[in-house]
Amino acid sequence: MGKRAKEHKKKVAKRNANIKQQERRIQKLWEAAFGEQMELMKEKFAAAMSGETTTDLISDEEVNTTEEGSEPTELI
């Protein structure tokens, strides 16, 4: 193996080490963000399943006015 081949091999090894390091860093950041999202989703799911959520998005007055003011329509 010549001098140039050794230099090239060293350069390629250094480049590959840098790429691996970047991949590990990105993977670590992605896992952290994914963990945060999972925690938020777990909290939302727990809140939805607890029965303490508010389901009255439409007030009773709005429901009554829409029922009284509209005429029944016949489907064709």
PyMOL commands that set and color helices and strands:
alter all, ss='L'
color gray80, all
select helices_A, chain A and resi 3-49+60-69
alter helices_A, ss='H'
color red, helices_A
deselect
rebuild
show_as cartoon
